[in-house]
Amino acid sequence: MPPTVRTNTVFTLHEAAGAAPSLAALQARIRQSQDCLQQIRPLIPSTMRAHVAAGPLTDDEWCLLVKSAAASTKLRQLLPSFLQRLNDCGVPLNHIRIKVQTPGR
């Protein structure tokens, strides 16, 4: 069996994702999730913004990742305004989940 010839072609993540449809779809979901966070960012108290990250996005549900239970409690109070803002911006979500990230994960 002849040896396999390998080329040392380097691709950026963006190029690799564009070449694979499943990766391209994942990359689009990540971008949409980040866009959702930017839309609601003004509604998040400024002292809490550093503790909130965009999480997974499905067709009708989005997840916010927070660093503490205290932050999740406050954000739960703001969920109706978050949903309203996103729906007003054309993002058809029915539900936002909040997940507390545990240290080391």
Backbone torsions as a table, in degrees:
resi	resn	phi	psi	omega
1	MET	NA	126.4	-178.4
2	PRO	-69.6	148.4	-179.9
3	PRO	-66.3	147.1	178.8
4	THR	-78.4	131.6	178.8
5	VAL	-89.0	124.6	179.5
6	ARG	-109.3	137.3	175.0
7	THR	-102.6	152.6	-179.8
8	ASN	-98.3	51.1	178.2
9	THR	-80.1	130.4	-179.6
10	VAL	-109.1	131.6	178.0
11	PHE	-115.7	145.8	171.7
12	THR	-76.7	163.9	177.5
13	LEU	-59.7	-40.4	179.9
14	HIS	-61.0	-43.9	179.4
15	GLU	-66.1	-42.5	179.6
16	ALA	-64.7	-41.5	179.9
17	ALA	-66.0	-36.9	178.8
18	GLY	-67.5	-26.9	-178.6
19	ALA	-83.3	-19.2	-179.4
20	ALA	-116.3	116.5	-176.1
21	PRO	-56.1	-38.8	-179.0
22	SER	-68.5	-37.9	176.7
23	LEU	-69.6	-36.1	178.1
24	ALA	-64.0	-39.8	178.4
25	ALA	-66.2	-40.7	177.8
26	LEU	-63.6	-43.4	179.2
27	GLN	-62.5	-37.9	178.6
28	ALA	-66.0	-40.7	178.3
29	ARG	-63.5	-41.5	178.8
30	ILE	-62.5	-43.8	178.9
31	ARG	-62.8	-42.4	178.6
32	GLN	-63.6	-40.4	178.8
33	SER	-63.4	-42.8	177.5
34	GLN	-63.7	-38.7	177.2
35	ASP	-63.1	-39.9	177.4
36	CYS	-60.8	-43.6	179.6
37	LEU	-62.2	-40.1	178.8
38	GLN	-64.6	-32.9	179.4
39	GLN	-67.9	-38.1	-177.1
40	ILE	-93.8	-9.5	-176.6
41	ARG	-49.1	-43.3	179.6
42	PRO	-64.0	-20.6	-179.7
43	LEU	-85.0	-14.0	-179.8
44	ILE	-85.8	130.5	176.9
45	PRO	-53.2	137.5	-173.5
46	SER	-57.4	-32.1	179.7
47	THR	-71.7	-15.0	-178.0
48	MET	-103.4	-11.7	-172.9
49	ARG	-57.6	-36.7	-179.1
50	ALA	-70.9	-14.4	-176.9
51	HIS	-97.6	4.5	-175.7
52	VAL	-120.5	134.1	177.6
53	ALA	-132.1	153.6	176.8
54	ALA	-74.9	135.7	178.3
55	GLY	-114.0	-160.3	-177.6
56	PRO	-61.4	147.2	178.9
57	LEU	-126.9	127.9	174.0
58	THR	-112.2	-168.5	-177.2
59	ASP	-62.6	-35.6	-177.1
60	ASP	-133.3	9.1	-178.7
61	GLU	-139.0	143.6	179.2
62	TRP	-130.3	149.3	-179.9
63	CYS	-118.8	131.2	172.2
64	LEU	-101.6	135.0	178.1
65	LEU	-102.7	128.7	-179.4
66	VAL	-126.0	159.3	-174.1
67	LYS	-92.0	-9.7	-178.7
68	SER	-150.1	158.4	177.5
69	ALA	-66.7	-34.7	178.9
70	ALA	-63.1	-42.4	177.8
71	ALA	-64.8	-38.2	-179.7
72	SER	-65.7	-36.7	179.1
73	THR	-62.8	-45.7	179.6
74	LYS	-65.9	-42.2	-178.9
75	LEU	-65.8	-33.8	177.9
76	ARG	-59.5	-34.1	177.6
77	GLN	-67.6	-25.5	-176.9
78	LEU	-94.7	-4.4	-176.3
79	LEU	-54.2	-43.2	179.0
80	PRO	-59.4	-40.0	179.2
81	SER	-71.1	-33.6	176.0
82	PHE	-62.8	-48.5	-179.9
83	LEU	-60.6	-43.2	179.8
84	GLN	-60.9	-45.6	180.0
85	ARG	-61.4	-45.6	-179.0
86	LEU	-65.7	-42.1	178.1
87	ASN	-64.9	-38.6	176.6
88	ASP	-63.2	-29.5	179.8
89	CYS	-88.3	5.2	176.5
90	GLY	90.7	13.8	177.6
91	VAL	-100.0	107.5	-173.7
92	PRO	-81.5	73.8	179.0
93	LEU	-98.9	146.1	175.5
94	ASN	-103.2	-22.2	-172.5
95	HIS	-153.4	144.0	171.6
96	ILE	-121.8	125.2	175.4
97	ARG	-97.0	152.5	173.7
98	ILE	-121.5	127.8	-179.8
99	LYS	-122.0	127.4	177.1
100	VAL	-83.6	124.4	178.3
101	GLN	-81.9	131.9	177.3
102	THR	-90.2	148.1	-179.7
103	PRO	-57.1	142.3	178.5
104	GLY	86.6	5.1	179.3
105	ARG	-117.9	NA	NA
